Amino acid sequence: LDRTYSRGKTREYAQQRLIEHADRLHAQLDAGAVIYICGSADKIGAGAQDTLRQLLGEKTCDRLSKAGRIRLDTY
């Protein structure tokens, strides 16, 4: 389980973490991991989804989303 918070003492952003840990992301997804993205739709939601598309490809993201393995809780 990895968590990233953009508010607080250490500002980190999901997009940065995804890129920094791309190898681990692939390994975790191969093992059945689910990605949960929570936060502002226009900032974190859009940015994280764009980053996932860059790292995984459009088809893989679509497949994972349809399988419920990329989940968004945005406002």
N, CA, C and O of each residue as an XYZ file, in Angstrom:
300
protein
N       0.847     -1.173      0.000
C       0.000      0.000      0.000
C       0.893      1.237      0.000
O       1.738      1.409      0.879
N       0.697      2.074     -0.975
C       1.422      3.343     -1.050
C       0.414      4.472     -0.948
O      -0.644      4.438     -1.576
N       0.753      5.464     -0.156
C      -0.100      6.648     -0.026
C       0.722      7.877     -0.345
O       1.912      7.951     -0.035
N       0.066      8.837     -0.969
C       0.712     10.104     -1.283
C      -0.253     11.217     -0.937
O      -1.428     11.168     -1.302
N       0.239     12.216     -0.235
C      -0.601     13.343      0.163
C       0.006     14.639     -0.358
O       1.192     14.906     -0.165
N      -0.815     15.431     -1.013
C      -0.317     16.706     -1.540
C      -0.444     17.827     -0.517
O       0.078     18.924     -0.715
N      -1.130     17.546      0.559
C      -1.253     18.546      1.625
C      -0.540     18.021      2.853
O      -0.693     16.857      3.222
N       0.219     18.862      3.467
C       0.956     18.443      4.645
C       2.393     18.906      4.573
O       2.768     19.702      3.712
N       3.187     18.395      5.488
C       4.585     18.819      5.575
C       5.383     18.408      4.340
O       6.133     19.211      3.784
N       5.225     17.180      3.921
C       5.947     16.711      2.735
C       4.959     16.609      1.582
O       4.183     15.658      1.490
N       5.002     17.591      0.720
C       4.077     17.601     -0.415
C       4.573     16.647     -1.487
O       5.637     16.835     -2.077
N       3.782     15.636     -1.717
C       4.072     14.691     -2.786
C       2.827     14.605     -3.650
O       1.710     14.821     -3.181
N       3.031     14.294     -4.883
C       1.911     14.191     -5.798
C       1.903     12.807     -6.419
O       2.955     12.227     -6.687
N       0.712     12.285     -6.643
C       0.569     10.930     -7.167
C       1.342     10.747     -8.461
O       1.969      9.710     -8.680
N       1.295     11.756     -9.316
C       1.988     11.654    -10.596
C       3.484     11.414    -10.392
O       4.085     10.586    -11.077
N       4.076     12.139     -9.454
C       5.505     11.984     -9.167
C       5.806     10.579     -8.662
O       6.752      9.934     -9.113
N       4.991     10.114     -7.724
C       5.215      8.784     -7.139
C       5.066      7.689     -8.178
O       5.842      6.734     -8.189
N       4.073      7.820     -9.053
C       3.882      6.813    -10.095
C       5.110      6.715    -10.990
O       5.563      5.619    -11.319
N       5.639      7.859    -11.377
C       6.818      7.883    -12.251
C       8.045      7.341    -11.517
O       8.797      6.541    -12.074
N       8.251      7.774    -10.272
C       9.413      7.333     -9.489
C       9.411      5.828     -9.255
O      10.472      5.206     -9.189
N       8.236      5.246     -9.130
C       8.120      3.827     -8.789
C       7.462      3.029     -9.914
O       6.717      2.084     -9.656
N       7.736      3.407    -11.147
C       7.105      2.758    -12.302
C       7.393      1.256    -12.343
O       6.497      0.469    -12.646
N       8.618      0.850    -12.044
C       8.948     -0.582    -12.065
C       8.130     -1.346    -11.034
O       7.603     -2.423    -11.313
N       8.033     -0.776     -9.849
C       7.260     -1.428     -8.790
C       5.777     -1.431     -9.132
O       5.071     -2.393     -8.827
N       5.299     -0.364     -9.762
C       3.905     -0.290    -10.193
C       3.582     -1.453    -11.125
O       2.569     -2.130    -10.949
N       4.440     -1.685    -12.111
C       4.224     -2.792    -13.052
C       4.206     -4.130    -12.319
O       3.347     -4.969    -12.591
N       5.134     -4.338    -11.403
C       5.200     -5.593    -10.652
C       3.952     -5.786     -9.795
O       3.403     -6.885     -9.731
N       3.508     -4.719     -9.141
C       2.322     -4.821     -8.299
C       1.078     -5.098     -9.137
O       0.227     -5.890     -8.733
N       0.964     -4.461    -10.286
C      -0.180     -4.722    -11.161
C      -0.149     -6.154    -11.683
O      -1.194     -6.796    -11.790
N       1.032     -6.658    -12.006
C       1.158     -8.051    -12.442
C       0.702     -9.015    -11.350
O       0.222    -10.112    -11.638
N       0.856     -8.595    -10.090
C       0.451     -9.418     -8.952
C      -1.011     -9.199     -8.567
O      -1.486     -9.782     -7.593
N      -1.735     -8.358     -9.328
C      -3.162     -8.165     -9.083
C      -3.543     -6.920     -8.314
O      -4.682     -6.810     -7.859
N      -2.635     -5.985     -8.154
C      -2.912     -4.765     -7.387
C      -4.048     -3.947     -8.003
O      -4.337     -4.037     -9.196
N      -4.674     -3.152     -7.149
C      -5.718     -2.212     -7.552
C      -5.214     -0.811     -7.241
O      -4.621     -0.581     -6.187
N      -5.445      0.123     -8.151
C      -5.029      1.513     -7.968
C      -6.251      2.332     -7.586
O      -7.259      2.320     -8.291
N      -6.160      3.044     -6.468
C      -7.214      3.953     -6.025
C      -6.680      5.374     -6.113
O      -5.626      5.680     -5.554
N      -7.397      6.237     -6.808
C      -7.010      7.636     -6.945
C      -8.128      8.471     -6.340
O      -9.270      8.417     -6.795
N      -7.794      9.240     -5.318
C      -8.785     10.054     -4.618
C      -8.318     11.500     -4.591
O      -7.136     11.772     -4.382
N      -9.247     12.429     -4.801
C      -8.910     13.840     -4.728
C      -9.649     14.646     -5.761
O     -10.664     14.206     -6.302
N      -9.147     15.812     -6.030
C      -9.748     16.743     -6.975
C      -9.733     16.161     -8.388
O      -8.686     15.737     -8.878
N     -10.887     16.141     -9.035
C     -10.998     15.550    -10.375
C     -10.129     16.269    -11.393
O      -9.511     15.633    -12.246
N     -10.080     17.592    -11.305
C      -9.341     18.344    -12.326
C      -7.839     18.368    -12.077
O      -7.072     18.689    -12.984
N      -7.410     18.037    -10.879
C      -5.974     18.039    -10.585
C      -5.457     16.611    -10.466
O      -4.818     16.100    -11.386
N      -5.726     15.979     -9.357
C      -5.178     14.643     -9.129
C      -5.783     13.618    -10.073
O      -5.066     12.779    -10.618
N      -7.083     13.675    -10.272
C      -7.732     12.687    -11.131
C      -7.195     12.706    -12.542
O      -6.769     11.675    -13.062
N      -7.212     13.862    -13.161
C      -6.748     13.988    -14.546
C      -5.247     13.740    -14.653
O      -4.797     13.038    -15.559
N      -4.476     14.307    -13.741
C      -3.020     14.161    -13.798
C      -2.566     12.727    -13.593
O      -1.703     12.236    -14.320
N      -3.142     12.056    -12.610
C      -2.754     10.669    -12.343
C      -3.173      9.758    -13.490
O      -2.430      8.852    -13.868
N      -4.348      9.991    -14.040
C      -4.790      9.173    -15.173
C      -3.886      9.377    -16.387
O      -3.540      8.415    -17.072
N      -3.507     10.607    -16.650
C      -2.586     10.878    -17.762
C      -1.253     10.164    -17.551
O      -0.696      9.581    -18.482
N      -0.750     10.217    -16.328
C       0.521      9.560    -16.014
C       0.402      8.050    -16.168
O       1.304      7.410    -16.708
N      -0.695      7.475    -15.701
C      -0.894      6.036    -15.865
C      -0.937      5.653    -17.339
O      -0.378      4.631    -17.735
N      -1.598      6.470    -18.148
C      -1.654      6.188    -19.593
C      -0.254      6.223    -20.212
O       0.069      5.411    -21.079
N       0.563      7.162    -19.763
C       1.938      7.249    -20.274
C       2.755      6.024    -19.861
O       3.533      5.492    -20.653
N       2.572      5.583    -18.619
C       3.366      4.472    -18.098
C       2.874      3.104    -18.567
O       3.674      2.202    -18.819
N       1.558      2.957    -18.682
C       0.979      1.643    -18.958
C       0.421      1.490    -20.363
O       0.295      0.378    -20.876
N       0.091      2.603    -20.972
C      -0.543      2.560    -22.280
C      -2.058      2.650    -22.160
O      -2.642      2.241    -21.157
N      -2.670      3.180    -23.177
C      -4.121      3.409    -23.200
C      -4.916      2.107    -23.050
O      -5.863      2.044    -22.266
N      -4.531      1.076    -23.798
C      -5.277     -0.188    -23.768
C      -5.220     -0.845    -22.395
O      -6.228     -1.349    -21.902
N      -4.047     -0.839    -21.781
C      -3.903     -1.440    -20.457
C      -4.733     -0.680    -19.436
O      -5.395     -1.295    -18.600
N      -4.710      0.646    -19.490
C      -5.512      1.446    -18.561
C      -6.998      1.173    -18.749
O      -7.733      1.040    -17.771
N      -7.443      1.088    -19.992
C      -8.851      0.779    -20.260
C      -9.221     -0.591    -19.702
O     -10.272     -0.751    -19.081
N      -8.362     -1.571    -19.924
C      -8.624     -2.928    -19.432
C      -8.685     -2.958    -17.903
O      -9.581     -3.572    -17.324
N      -7.730     -2.295    -17.259
C      -7.708     -2.264    -15.794
C      -8.916     -1.522    -15.236
O      -9.482     -1.937    -14.225
N      -9.313     -0.439    -15.877
C     -10.490      0.316    -15.430
C     -11.747     -0.534    -15.540
O     -12.554     -0.578    -14.611
N     -11.916     -1.206    -16.669
C     -13.093     -2.063    -16.869
C     -13.129     -3.213    -15.878
O     -14.205     -3.670    -15.492
N     -11.958     -3.682    -15.465
C     -11.866     -4.774    -14.492
C     -11.984     -4.273    -13.053
O     -11.952     -5.072    -12.117
N     -12.120     -2.955    -12.867
C     -12.226     -2.390    -11.524
C     -10.903     -2.283    -10.802
O     -10.872     -2.177     -9.576
N      -9.810     -2.308    -11.541
C      -8.492     -2.261    -10.910
C      -7.861     -0.879    -10.943
O      -6.801     -0.671    -10.353
N      -8.493      0.061    -11.619
C      -8.170      1.480    -11.476
C      -9.471      2.133    -11.053
O     -10.441      2.159    -11.810
N      -9.484      2.655     -9.846
C     -10.709      3.228     -9.283
C     -10.478      4.683     -8.908
O      -9.429      5.046     -8.375
N     -11.468      5.499     -9.195
C     -11.384      6.931     -8.908
C     -12.446      7.327     -7.897
O     -13.593      6.889     -7.983
N     -12.063      8.147     -6.954
C     -12.992      8.784     -6.020
C     -12.630     10.258     -6.044
O     -11.838     10.728     -5.227
N     -13.212     10.977     -6.982
C     -12.843     12.376     -7.186
C     -14.040     13.284     -6.986
O     -15.192     12.857     -7.067
N     -13.742     14.535     -6.724
C     -14.799     15.530     -6.507
C     -14.560     16.746     -7.361
O     -15.344     17.694     -7.318
